[in-house]
Amino acid sequence: MRFSLQSILFFVVMNVVVVLGHIYLYRRLFRDTAKHPHWRRAGVVLMGLLATIMTGGWFVPRLLPGETAAIVSRLNWVWMGVAVYLLLGVLSLGGLRRLSAWLNRRQADAAPAPVVDEERRQFLARATAGAAIAATGGVASYGVWRAFHPPVVNEVAVKLPGLPKALDGFSIIQLSDVHVGPLIQRRFMDAVVAQCNALKGDLVCITGDLVDGRVAHLAHGVGALSNLHSRYGTYFVTGNHEYYSGDEEWAEALTRMGITVLRNRHVRIGEPGASFDLVGVDDWGARRSGYPERSYDLTAAIAGRDPSRASVLLAHQPAGWREHALEAGMGLQLSGHTHGGQFFPFNLVVSAIWEHDAGLFREGDSHIYVSRGTGFWGPPLRVAAPPEIVKVTLLA
C-alpha cells in the first residue's frame, strides 16, 4: 500500500485526538470520581492500554499471528465506537451540570460564594459518569444490533432516459460498502446473499469497498457472492478500500468467482433488440491515494458507446456526478462510500460535507442513488443510518 502525505497527516491528527480523548475520559471517569490511588492507577493503565490499542490499530495486528490479530482488531473497533458515545455522554452531561451551576450562581447574584463541598462534587462526578456509561451501553448495544441485523431493503423506481420499453421494470440489486473483514465474515455474507436472491433482481451490482483485507484471508467470506443469482449476473467496481487491500488481486479473485469487474469500461445489458449500457469506473480517490494509473476515467469507460443509448454508471463515490456523469449523459449513477454517516453524530457531519450523502437525487432527467452501505466500516455501529440493500427498478 502507498501512503500519501494526506493519509499520513490524517493518521497523526487522529492519533492526537485519540490520546487527548482518553486523557479526558480518565479525568472524568477515574480522577474525578474517587481519590483512592489504586482506582486512579487502574484508570491510567486501562485508558493507556485502550489508547494504545486504538492508535496502533492500523499496524499492530499485522505484527501478530492470525487469530490474535483478529481479536485485537475487533477490540479496537468495538472500543472506538463505545469511546465516541462515552465521550459524547460525559461531555453532554458535564456540560449540563456546568450550565446548571452557572445558572445557580446567576440567581444567587451578589450572595457570598458558597463553600465548595468536595463530597457533593464527587457525588455529582460519579452520577455524571454513571449516567454516561448507562446511556452509552444502551445506544451502543442498539447500534451493534442494527449493524449485524439484516440490512433494510430500500426499493426505488427511476425513469431511465432511452430505456427500451421491453426493459421497463428491469431491476438492479445494489450492494455497497460491505467491508468484509475482521468483523463481517461468511455468516453475514450468506445472509446478505439470501436477501438478494429473494428480491429476484435482473442484475446485481457491488459499488466498491467490498473488502478490508487480503484475498488470502477473506476469500472464504467473499466467496458467498458466488451464490448470487440473477438473470444478467453480478458486476463490481472498485472502492478506495480495494486499493488498501490489493485491488488487482481482488479483481482477479472476483473474476474467478464469476463476478464481472468493470474497470473503466462498459458492457451491454439485455438482448440484441433491447439493451442498455452498464458503465463502471474505478474509485474517484485512487489518484490521490497514489494510484493514478488505476483511477476514475469515465472517458475511457464510455469510449465507443452510442451516447443516445440508456446508461447506468457504477461509481463508488458520488463525487464528480454533476461535473462528469451528467456531462457524459449518464442517466443513472449508483454509488456508496458515505455510509450515510453510519452512526450519530457522524450522519450529521456527512450530510454537511457531502451534497449527495444518502438516498435518491435528481437533476434534469438524470438520477444518482447513494447507498448507506450494506455493512459497516470500523466501529460495528449503525445508529440513525441503517444498512441497506437497494432494489432499483428502471422505468422506460
N, C-alpha and C positions, 0 to 999 in steps of 0.2 A: 504494500500500500504506500502511496505517496502522500507526504504531508505538506500542505500549503501553509504559507505564513498565516493566513486567516484561521486555519484549523488550529495551529499552534497557539495563537493569541486567545482563541476561544477556550482552549484547554486550560491555559494559565488563569484566565479570568474566572472560569468556572471553579477551578480548584481553590482560588482565593475566597470565592463566595461560599464554598463548602466549608472551609476551615472557619470562617467568621460565623457561619450559621451554627456550627457545632459548639463554638465558644459561647454563643448566645444561649443555646439550649442548655449547656452546662450551668450557666449562671442562673437561669430561671428554674430549672428542674432540680438542681442539686445544691448550688451555693445558697440560694435564697430560701430554700425550704428547710434546711437544718444546718446546725453549726458543727455537728459531730464530724471529726476529721476523717473517720473511716467512710462515712457516707460521701463526703466530698471527694475523697481519694477514689472511691469506686466510680463516681461520676466522671472524674478525669480519665480514668482508664477506659470506661465504656465509651465515652464520647470520642476519645482519641482513637480507639480501635475502629469505631464506626466511620469516623472521618478518614482514616487510613484506607479502609475497605473501599469507600466511595471514591477517593482521589486516585487510588490505584486500580480502580475497577476496569480500566481500559487495558492495562498491560500485565497486571499481576496474574490473572487467570492463564495467560499464555506461558507463564513460568511453572505452572502446576500441572500435575497429571490430570487426565480427562475428567473423572467424576468429581475430584476435589475442585477443579476449576469451575465446573458447572455449579457446584454448591456455593462457591464464593460469588459467582455471577448472580445467582438467584438472590442471595442475601443482599448483595449490593443494590439490585434493582428494587427489591421489596422495601428495604430501608430508605431508599431515596424517596419513594412515594410517601411513606409514613412520615419522614422528616419534613417534607413540604407541608403536610397538613398539621403536623405538630408545631411547626414554626408559625403557620397562619393562626392556629388556635392560641398559642401563647401571646403572639403579637396583638391579636384582636382582643382577647380578654384582658391582657395587661393594659392595652390602650383604653378600654372601657373603665378599668379600675383607676387609671390616672385621670381620666376625664371626670369621673365621679369625685375624686379627691379635689380636683381643681374647682369644680362647681361648689363643693362644700366650703372651700376657702373663700370663694367669692361671696357666698351667703354670710359667712362669718364676718366678712368685711374687715372692720377695724378691731375685731376681737383679738386678744392675745393669742399668739401661736400655741397650739396645743403641744403638750409634751409627747414626744414620739414613743409609742408603745411598741416595743420590739416583739412582744408575744403576738400582738394583733397583726403586725406587719408580717410575721412568719406565718400566721394562720391564713392571711389573705394570699400569700405566696403559694401556700400548699393548696388552697382552694382553687386558685387560678391554674396551677399545674395539673391538679386532678381533673378539673373540668376540661382542660385542653386535651389531656390523654384520653378521657372518655369520648369526647367529640371526635378525635382522630380515629379511635378504634371503630366508631360507628361508620364514619364516612369511608374510611379505608376498606373496611370489610365489604361495604356495598360496592365500592369501586373494583375490588378484586373479583367479587361475584359477577359483576357486569362484564368484566374483561374476559373471563373464561366461559361465561354463559354463551349459548349460541347467538351469533350476530342477528340483529334485526334485518328483515328483508324490506328494502325500500323499492317500490315499483314506480317508475316514471314513464310517461309517454312523450315522445319527441317527434315533431314533424320534420323529416329529413328532406331538404330540397333535392329534387332529382330522383328520389327513390321510386323505382318502378312499382306500379300498382300490384304486381304479382308478389312483391315482397312486403306489402302492407301488413303490419303485425309481426314482422321479424323481431325476435327478442335476443338481446345480448345480456349475458350474466357477467357482471364486473366484480372481480376481487381486486383488492389493492392493499398494500402495506400490511401484509400478513405477518412478516418478521418472524419466520420460523427460526428458532434459536434455542438458547438455554431454557426458556420458559414455555414457548409454543412448540409442541412436538407432534408426533404422529397421531395421538388420540384426538387432539384438537383438529388436525387436518382431515382426519377421516370424517369427523362430524361436519366440517365445512363442505367437504365433497358431497356428502349425503344430502345436505341442504341444497346445494347447487343442482344436483341431479333431480331432486324433487321439483325444481322450478321448471324443468323441461325447456331450457333455453335452446335457441338455434345455434348459438355460438358463445363461448366463454372467453373472456379476456382478463389478463392479470396485468395491472398497470404499475408494476415496479415495487421495489422494496419487499420482495418475497422472502428474502433470507437475511440472516445475520450470522454468517459463519461459512466455513469452507464446505465444499462438496463432500469431502471425506467424512465430516461429522454430521451433516444434515441430510444426506441423500435419502435416508430411510424415511424421515418425516415428510420431505418434499415429494417423495415417491408416491404418496397418496394421490397426487394430482393425476397420475396415470389412470385413475379410475373415474375421472370426469367424463361424462357422456353428453355429447351434443351433436347436432347434425353436421356442423361445419368445423368442429374441432376447437382447440384451445390455443390462444395466442398470448404472447408475452412481450413486454418491453421492459428495459432496464430502469431501475430507480437508483438513487445515489448510494443506497446500501449495497447494491450489487457490486459496485466498484470497490467498496471496502472488503468485500468477501470473495472477489475474483470473478469479474463479470464474464470473461471469456470462458473460464472453466464452467461456470453455471450455464452459459448459453449452450455449451456442448452437452452438459448433463440434461438440461431440459429438452433439448432436441432428441436425445436418446429416449426420453420418457414419452415422446410423441407430441410434444408441445412445439408449436411453430414460434420461433423467436424472430421478431421484426426489429431489425437494427437499421434504421434509416432507409426503409424500403416499404413498398406496399404490395398487397395481394388482392386478387379479385374474389369476392364472396358471392356465391349464388350460382345460378345456372347460366348458360351462354346467352339466353334471351332476356334474363332479368338478374342483374347483379349490381353491387356497389363496391367501392374501393375501401379496404381496410388499410390504413396507413399507420406505421409505427415508427417512433423516433426514440433515440437514446436519451438519457436523462439530461435535462437542461443544465444542471450544475456540474456535469462531468468536466467541462472545460476548466472551471475554477478549481476543481479538485486535482488537476494535473493530468487529465486525460483528454486533451484536445483532439486527438486522433479518433476517439470513440465517444463523441458527444452529439448533442442535438443538431441535426442537419435536415430540416424539413425540405430544403431544396432538393437534396439527393433523394429523400424519401418519396417525393411526388414526381420525380423525373420520368417523363414518358407517359404520364397518365392524362386522360382526357378531362380537362377541368370542368366540363359540363356534367360529369357523372357524379352521382351521390357519393359522399365520403364520410368516413368516421375515422378520427385521429386518436390514437392511443399515445398519450404523453404523460409521464409520471407526474410532473409538476404543472400546476395551472399557469405558471409564469410563461409569458410570451403568447398567450392565447390571442389577445387583441392585436399585438404587433405582427405576429407571424401566421397563426392559424386562420384568422379572419381574412388577412390579406391573401392567403393562398386559397381561399374559398372552401375551407373545411366546414361541412355542415354541422358536425358534432364532434366535440373533443371530450374524451373520458380521461380523468386524471385522479390523483390522490395526493399523497405527500403531506398534507397539512394535518391529517388525523382529526380535523375539526377541533384541534387543541387538545384532544384526548381526555383531559380532565381539568375541572375547575381549579384554579382561575385561568389556566393557560388557554382555555377556549376563548376567553375574552381577549387575551393578548393576540392570539392568532387572528381573530376577527378584526382586530385593529390593524394588523400588519398586512394581511392578505385581502385583496379586493374580492377574490373569489375563494372564500375559506372553506365552505362546505355546502353541498346542495346544487340545485339546478339554476343556471343563469342564462339569460338570453340577450343577444344583441342582433337586431335585424332578424334575419332568417336563420341565424346560427345559434347553437347552444353549446354550453360546457357543463358537464356534471363533475363535481369534485367530491370524491368519496371520503368519508371519515375514516376509512380503513376497516379491514376485516379483523385484524389482530391488534397488536399494540407494540410500541417500542419503549424500552426502558422500564419504568415502573409498571407493574401489572395492574393498572388502574384505568377505569373508564367511568368518569363522573360528568354528567351533563353533555356527553358526547359519545353515545353508544356505538359500538362497532356495527358495521353493516355489510350486507351483500346487496348489490344493486341489480335490479332487473329493468333494463331499458327496452321499451317497445317502440320500434320505429314505425312511423306513420307516413304513408305516401301523400 
